Amino acid sequence: MTTATRSPQSTLVHSYLYLRRAIGLIGLALPVVLIVGKQLVQGGDLIGSLSGYYYTDLGNVFVGAMCAVGVFLLAYYGHDHVDNIVSTVAGLGAIGLALFPTTPGTAATTWDRTSGVLHLAFAAVFFLSLAYFCLRLFPHDGEQPPGTGVVYRTCGAVILACLVLIALTSRLRLVPEWHPALWLESVAVWAFGAAWLLKGQTLTPKSVP
C-alpha cells in the first residue's frame, strides 16, 4: 500500500508503531551515548549513575532524551483508559526526572538536595510505570503473537530487579568502585527500550516458549 492510498486508520496505526519504536530506540541508545560519548568528549572516570551525566558535557543529551521520551509517552494513546493513565504518569515522570537533576556529588546546596529528592521520586514513578506496562498492559492487549508476553514480563521483571538492587547497593554502599547504579540503571533502560521496540514490531522473537 502506498502512502497516497493508505487509509487514515492505517496511517494512525503506523504512527503509533513509529512512536513505540522511537521510545524503544531512545531507551537502547541512551546509556551507550552517555557513557561512551562522555569518555570521547570529556574523558575522565565513569559517573556513578546515568542521572549524574547531567553534570557532564553530555548533560543536554540526557535532558533532551528524557524529555523526548516523556513527550512521546504523553502523546501515546493506548487501548483503554488504564493505558492512557499509565503512559501519562510515565511521561510526567520522565520529564520530571530530566528537569529536576540528581544531587551533585560535591558542593550541594539546599536546592540541590531538594531537587535530588524530587528526581528520585520522578525516577521511581517513571520506572515503575514502565514495569507496569511490561508486566500487565503489553502482554494482554492481544496485539502480539501468542507467547510474546513472556518477553514483556521478563523486561518488567528486569526493571523491578534493577530498582531493588540499586536501592540495596546504595543503602549498603556495596562495591561503589564498580558504579553499580550506573550499570543497573543502564540494564533497566535497555529492558524498557527492548520492550517498546518489540511493541513497535521492530523486534520479533523467532520462538518464545
C-alpha positions as YAML, in Angstrom:
chain: A
units: angstrom
residues:
- id: 1
  name: MET
  ca: [0.00, 0.00, 0.00]
- id: 2
  name: THR
  ca: [1.46, 3.35, -0.98]
- id: 3
  name: THR
  ca: [1.34, 6.46, 1.15]
- id: 4
  name: ALA
  ca: [-1.16, 8.00, -1.27]
- id: 5
  name: THR
  ca: [-3.65, 5.14, -0.92]
- id: 6
  name: ARG
  ca: [-3.12, 4.45, 2.77]
- id: 7
  name: SER
  ca: [-6.32, 4.83, 4.80]
- id: 8
  name: PRO
  ca: [-6.49, 7.24, 7.77]
- id: 9
  name: GLN
  ca: [-6.77, 4.25, 10.11]
- id: 10
  name: SER
  ca: [-3.67, 2.63, 8.60]
- id: 11
  name: THR
  ca: [-1.78, 5.91, 8.89]
- id: 12
  name: LEU
  ca: [-2.73, 6.15, 12.56]
- id: 13
  name: VAL
  ca: [-1.58, 2.59, 13.21]
- id: 14
  name: HIS
  ca: [1.77, 3.26, 11.57]
- id: 15
  name: SER
  ca: [2.16, 6.49, 13.55]
- id: 16
  name: TYR
  ca: [1.78, 4.62, 16.83]
- id: 17
  name: LEU
  ca: [4.19, 1.91, 15.70]
- id: 18
  name: TYR
  ca: [6.76, 4.61, 14.92]
- id: 19
  name: LEU
  ca: [6.08, 6.25, 18.29]
- id: 20
  name: ARG
  ca: [6.73, 2.99, 20.10]
- id: 21
  name: ARG
  ca: [9.89, 2.42, 18.10]
- id: 22
  name: ALA
  ca: [11.14, 5.91, 18.88]
- id: 23
  name: ILE
  ca: [10.68, 5.31, 22.61]
- id: 24
  name: GLY
  ca: [12.46, 1.96, 22.33]
- id: 25
  name: LEU
  ca: [15.37, 3.29, 20.30]
- id: 26
  name: ILE
  ca: [15.98, 6.15, 22.73]
- id: 27
  name: GLY
  ca: [15.98, 3.65, 25.61]
- id: 28
  name: LEU
  ca: [18.50, 1.38, 23.94]
- id: 29
  name: ALA
  ca: [20.77, 4.19, 22.76]
- id: 30
  name: LEU
  ca: [20.80, 6.50, 25.79]
- id: 31
  name: PRO
  ca: [23.16, 4.57, 28.12]
- id: 32
  name: VAL
  ca: [25.63, 3.94, 25.30]
- id: 33
  name: VAL
  ca: [25.56, 7.54, 24.09]
- id: 34
  name: LEU
  ca: [26.05, 8.93, 27.60]
- id: 35
  name: ILE
  ca: [28.79, 6.56, 28.74]
- id: 36
  name: VAL
  ca: [30.77, 6.33, 25.51]
- id: 37
  name: GLY
  ca: [30.09, 9.91, 24.48]
- id: 38
  name: LYS
  ca: [31.32, 11.34, 27.74]
- id: 39
  name: GLN
  ca: [34.53, 9.31, 27.54]
- id: 40
  name: LEU
  ca: [35.14, 10.54, 23.99]
- id: 41
  name: VAL
  ca: [34.21, 14.17, 24.57]
- id: 42
  name: GLN
  ca: [35.32, 14.78, 28.14]
- id: 43
  name: GLY
  ca: [37.33, 11.80, 29.31]
- id: 44
  name: GLY
  ca: [37.83, 11.08, 32.99]
- id: 45
  name: ASP
  ca: [36.20, 8.50, 35.21]
- id: 46
  name: LEU
  ca: [32.79, 6.93, 34.81]
- id: 47
  name: ILE
  ca: [29.91, 8.70, 36.52]
- id: 48
  name: GLY
  ca: [28.10, 6.88, 39.31]
- id: 49
  name: SER
  ca: [24.68, 6.91, 37.61]
- id: 50
  name: LEU
  ca: [23.03, 7.81, 34.34]
- id: 51
  name: SER
  ca: [21.42, 10.78, 36.07]
- id: 52
  name: GLY
  ca: [24.86, 12.00, 37.10]
- id: 53
  name: TYR
  ca: [25.70, 12.62, 33.45]
- id: 54
  name: TYR
  ca: [23.54, 15.73, 33.80]
- id: 55
  name: TYR
  ca: [26.65, 17.40, 35.23]
- id: 56
  name: THR
  ca: [28.91, 16.41, 32.32]
- id: 57
  name: ASP
  ca: [29.26, 17.72, 28.78]
- id: 58
  name: LEU
  ca: [26.51, 15.24, 27.84]
- id: 59
  name: GLY
  ca: [24.00, 16.85, 30.21]
- id: 60
  name: ASN
  ca: [21.90, 18.31, 27.41]
- id: 61
  name: VAL
  ca: [21.74, 14.90, 25.74]
- id: 62
  name: PHE
  ca: [20.37, 13.34, 28.93]
- id: 63
  name: VAL
  ca: [17.77, 16.07, 29.42]
- id: 64
  name: GLY
  ca: [16.75, 16.10, 25.77]
- id: 65
  name: ALA
  ca: [16.40, 12.34, 25.55]
- id: 66
  name: MET
  ca: [14.30, 12.06, 28.70]
- id: 67
  name: CYS
  ca: [12.09, 14.98, 27.69]
- id: 68
  name: ALA
  ca: [11.60, 13.38, 24.27]
- id: 69
  name: VAL
  ca: [10.59, 10.07, 25.89]
- id: 70
  name: GLY
  ca: [8.27, 12.00, 28.20]
- id: 71
  name: VAL
  ca: [6.57, 13.83, 25.32]
- id: 72
  name: PHE
  ca: [6.22, 10.58, 23.34]
- id: 73
  name: LEU
  ca: [4.62, 8.88, 26.33]
- id: 74
  name: LEU
  ca: [2.26, 11.79, 26.89]
- id: 75
  name: ALA
  ca: [1.24, 11.57, 23.22]
- id: 76
  name: TYR
  ca: [0.83, 7.79, 23.36]
- id: 77
  name: TYR
  ca: [-2.76, 6.57, 23.16]
- id: 78
  name: GLY
  ca: [-3.30, 3.04, 24.39]
- id: 79
  name: HIS
  ca: [-6.13, 0.54, 24.23]
- id: 80
  name: ASP
  ca: [-8.08, 1.85, 27.21]
- id: 81
  name: HIS
  ca: [-8.05, 4.48, 29.92]
- id: 82
  name: VAL
  ca: [-5.61, 2.46, 32.07]
- id: 83
  name: ASP
  ca: [-3.05, 2.51, 29.27]
- id: 84
  name: ASN
  ca: [-3.53, 6.23, 28.89]
- id: 85
  name: ILE
  ca: [-3.22, 6.95, 32.60]
- id: 86
  name: VAL
  ca: [-0.04, 4.87, 32.94]
- id: 87
  name: SER
  ca: [1.58, 6.41, 29.85]
- id: 88
  name: THR
  ca: [0.72, 9.91, 31.13]
- id: 89
  name: VAL
  ca: [2.19, 9.16, 34.55]
- id: 90
  name: ALA
  ca: [5.32, 7.67, 32.95]
- id: 91
  name: GLY
  ca: [5.68, 10.69, 30.66]
- id: 92
  name: LEU
  ca: [5.43, 13.11, 33.56]
- id: 93
  name: GLY
  ca: [7.98, 11.02, 35.44]
- id: 94
  name: ALA
  ca: [10.43, 11.15, 32.53]
- id: 95
  name: ILE
  ca: [10.10, 14.92, 32.15]
- id: 96
  name: GLY
  ca: [10.29, 15.45, 35.92]
- id: 97
  name: LEU
  ca: [13.49, 13.48, 36.36]
- id: 98
  name: ALA
  ca: [15.02, 15.45, 33.49]
- id: 99
  name: LEU
  ca: [14.03, 18.86, 34.82]
- id: 100
  name: PHE
  ca: [14.96, 18.13, 38.45]
- id: 101
  name: PRO
  ca: [18.57, 16.86, 38.37]
- id: 102
  name: THR
  ca: [20.04, 14.45, 40.85]
- id: 103
  name: THR
  ca: [22.04, 15.84, 43.76]
- id: 104
  name: PRO
  ca: [25.61, 16.66, 42.67]
- id: 105
  name: GLY
  ca: [28.44, 14.78, 44.32]
- id: 106
  name: THR
  ca: [30.09, 17.90, 45.75]
- id: 107
  name: ALA
  ca: [29.09, 21.36, 46.99]
- id: 108
  name: ALA
  ca: [25.39, 20.53, 47.08]
- id: 109
  name: THR
  ca: [23.10, 23.37, 48.11]
- id: 110
  name: THR
  ca: [19.73, 23.04, 49.86]
- id: 111
  name: TRP
  ca: [18.01, 23.33, 46.50]
- id: 112
  name: ASP
  ca: [20.32, 20.68, 45.03]
- id: 113
  name: ARG
  ca: [19.28, 18.26, 47.76]
- id: 114
  name: THR
  ca: [15.59, 19.11, 47.28]
- id: 115
  name: SER
  ca: [15.95, 18.63, 43.54]
- id: 116
  name: GLY
  ca: [17.66, 15.30, 44.20]
- id: 117
  name: VAL
  ca: [14.71, 14.06, 46.25]
- id: 118
  name: LEU
  ca: [12.28, 15.12, 43.51]
- id: 119
  name: HIS
  ca: [14.50, 13.45, 40.93]
- id: 120
  name: LEU
  ca: [14.39, 10.14, 42.80]
- id: 121
  name: ALA
  ca: [10.61, 10.39, 43.14]
- id: 122
  name: PHE
  ca: [10.10, 11.08, 39.43]
- id: 123
  name: ALA
  ca: [12.57, 8.33, 38.50]
- id: 124
  name: ALA
  ca: [10.70, 5.81, 40.66]
- id: 125
  name: VAL
  ca: [7.39, 6.81, 39.07]
- id: 126
  name: PHE
  ca: [8.90, 6.53, 35.59]
- id: 127
  name: PHE
  ca: [10.46, 3.10, 36.02]
- id: 128
  name: LEU
  ca: [7.55, 1.62, 37.97]
- id: 129
  name: SER
  ca: [5.14, 2.79, 35.27]
- id: 130
  name: LEU
  ca: [7.30, 1.20, 32.59]
- id: 131
  name: ALA
  ca: [7.46, -2.03, 34.59]
- id: 132
  name: TYR
  ca: [3.65, -1.98, 34.81]
- id: 133
  name: PHE
  ca: [3.46, -1.62, 31.03]
- id: 134
  name: CYS
  ca: [5.67, -4.67, 30.60]
- id: 135
  name: LEU
  ca: [4.08, -6.84, 33.27]
- id: 136
  name: ARG
  ca: [0.39, -6.04, 32.91]
- id: 137
  name: LEU
  ca: [-0.54, -3.99, 29.85]
- id: 138
  name: PHE
  ca: [1.59, -5.18, 26.95]
- id: 139
  name: PRO
  ca: [1.06, -8.95, 27.43]
- id: 140
  name: HIS
  ca: [-2.75, -8.66, 27.48]
- id: 141
  name: ASP
  ca: [-3.69, -6.30, 24.66]
- id: 142
  name: GLY
  ca: [-3.85, -9.04, 22.00]
- id: 143
  name: GLU
  ca: [-1.58, -7.28, 19.51]
- id: 144
  name: GLN
  ca: [1.42, -9.58, 19.58]
- id: 145
  name: PRO
  ca: [1.74, -13.27, 18.62]
- id: 146
  name: PRO
  ca: [0.96, -15.84, 21.34]
- id: 147
  name: GLY
  ca: [3.86, -16.35, 23.71]
- id: 148
  name: THR
  ca: [5.34, -12.89, 23.25]
- id: 149
  name: GLY
  ca: [4.07, -11.93, 26.68]
- id: 150
  name: VAL
  ca: [6.97, -13.78, 28.31]
- id: 151
  name: VAL
  ca: [9.37, -11.29, 26.72]
- id: 152
  name: TYR
  ca: [7.45, -8.33, 28.12]
- id: 153
  name: ARG
  ca: [7.23, -9.92, 31.55]
- id: 154
  name: THR
  ca: [10.94, -10.63, 31.53]
- id: 155
  name: CYS
  ca: [11.65, -6.99, 30.70]
- id: 156
  name: GLY
  ca: [9.34, -5.86, 33.50]
- id: 157
  name: ALA
  ca: [10.96, -8.23, 35.97]
- id: 158
  name: VAL
  ca: [14.42, -6.98, 34.97]
- id: 159
  name: ILE
  ca: [13.33, -3.37, 35.57]
- id: 160
  name: LEU
  ca: [11.98, -4.18, 39.03]
- id: 161
  name: ALA
  ca: [15.05, -6.28, 39.93]
- id: 162
  name: CYS
  ca: [17.35, -3.44, 38.90]
- id: 163
  name: LEU
  ca: [15.42, -0.96, 41.06]
- id: 164
  name: VAL
  ca: [15.70, -3.25, 44.08]
- id: 165
  name: LEU
  ca: [19.42, -3.82, 43.51]
- id: 166
  name: ILE
  ca: [20.05, -0.09, 43.06]
- id: 167
  name: ALA
  ca: [18.37, 0.59, 46.39]
- id: 168
  name: LEU
  ca: [20.32, -2.19, 48.13]
- id: 169
  name: THR
  ca: [23.73, -1.29, 46.72]
- id: 170
  name: SER
  ca: [23.17, 2.38, 47.50]
- id: 171
  name: ARG
  ca: [21.90, 1.72, 51.02]
- id: 172
  name: LEU
  ca: [24.64, -0.76, 51.89]
- id: 173
  name: ARG
  ca: [27.33, 1.07, 49.88]
- id: 174
  name: LEU
  ca: [28.30, -2.13, 48.09]
- id: 175
  name: VAL
  ca: [31.23, -2.05, 45.65]
- id: 176
  name: PRO
  ca: [30.95, 1.67, 44.87]
- id: 177
  name: GLU
  ca: [34.10, 1.47, 42.78]
- id: 178
  name: TRP
  ca: [32.15, -0.68, 40.27]
- id: 179
  name: HIS
  ca: [29.47, 2.03, 39.83]
- id: 180
  name: PRO
  ca: [26.60, -0.44, 40.37]
- id: 181
  name: ALA
  ca: [23.86, 2.18, 39.98]
- id: 182
  name: LEU
  ca: [25.19, 3.18, 36.56]
- id: 183
  name: TRP
  ca: [25.12, -0.36, 35.19]
- id: 184
  name: LEU
  ca: [21.86, -1.35, 36.85]
- id: 185
  name: GLU
  ca: [20.16, 1.80, 35.54]
- id: 186
  name: SER
  ca: [21.54, 1.03, 32.09]
- id: 187
  name: VAL
  ca: [20.14, -2.51, 32.18]
- id: 188
  name: ALA
  ca: [16.73, -1.19, 33.30]
- id: 189
  name: VAL
  ca: [16.69, 1.37, 30.49]
- id: 190
  name: TRP
  ca: [17.72, -1.29, 27.96]
- id: 191
  name: ALA
  ca: [14.91, -3.55, 29.21]
- id: 192
  name: PHE
  ca: [12.26, -0.90, 28.71]
- id: 193
  name: GLY
  ca: [13.76, 0.01, 25.34]
- id: 194
  name: ALA
  ca: [13.63, -3.62, 24.18]
- id: 195
  name: ALA
  ca: [10.00, -3.96, 25.30]
- id: 196
  name: TRP
  ca: [8.93, -0.86, 23.39]
- id: 197
  name: LEU
  ca: [10.83, -1.89, 20.27]
- id: 198
  name: LEU
  ca: [9.09, -5.25, 20.38]
- id: 199
  name: LYS
  ca: [5.79, -3.45, 20.85]
- id: 200
  name: GLY
  ca: [6.58, -1.42, 17.76]
- id: 201
  name: GLN
  ca: [7.02, -4.70, 15.85]
- id: 202
  name: THR
  ca: [10.69, -3.96, 15.37]
- id: 203
  name: LEU
  ca: [11.82, -6.98, 17.37]
- id: 204
  name: THR
  ca: [10.11, -10.29, 16.73]
- id: 205
  name: PRO
  ca: [11.34, -13.33, 18.69]
- id: 206
  name: LYS
  ca: [11.84, -16.38, 16.45]
- id: 207
  name: SER
  ca: [10.40, -18.60, 19.14]
- id: 208
  name: VAL
  ca: [9.13, -17.97, 22.62]
- id: 209
  name: PRO
  ca: [8.23, -20.83, 24.93]
...
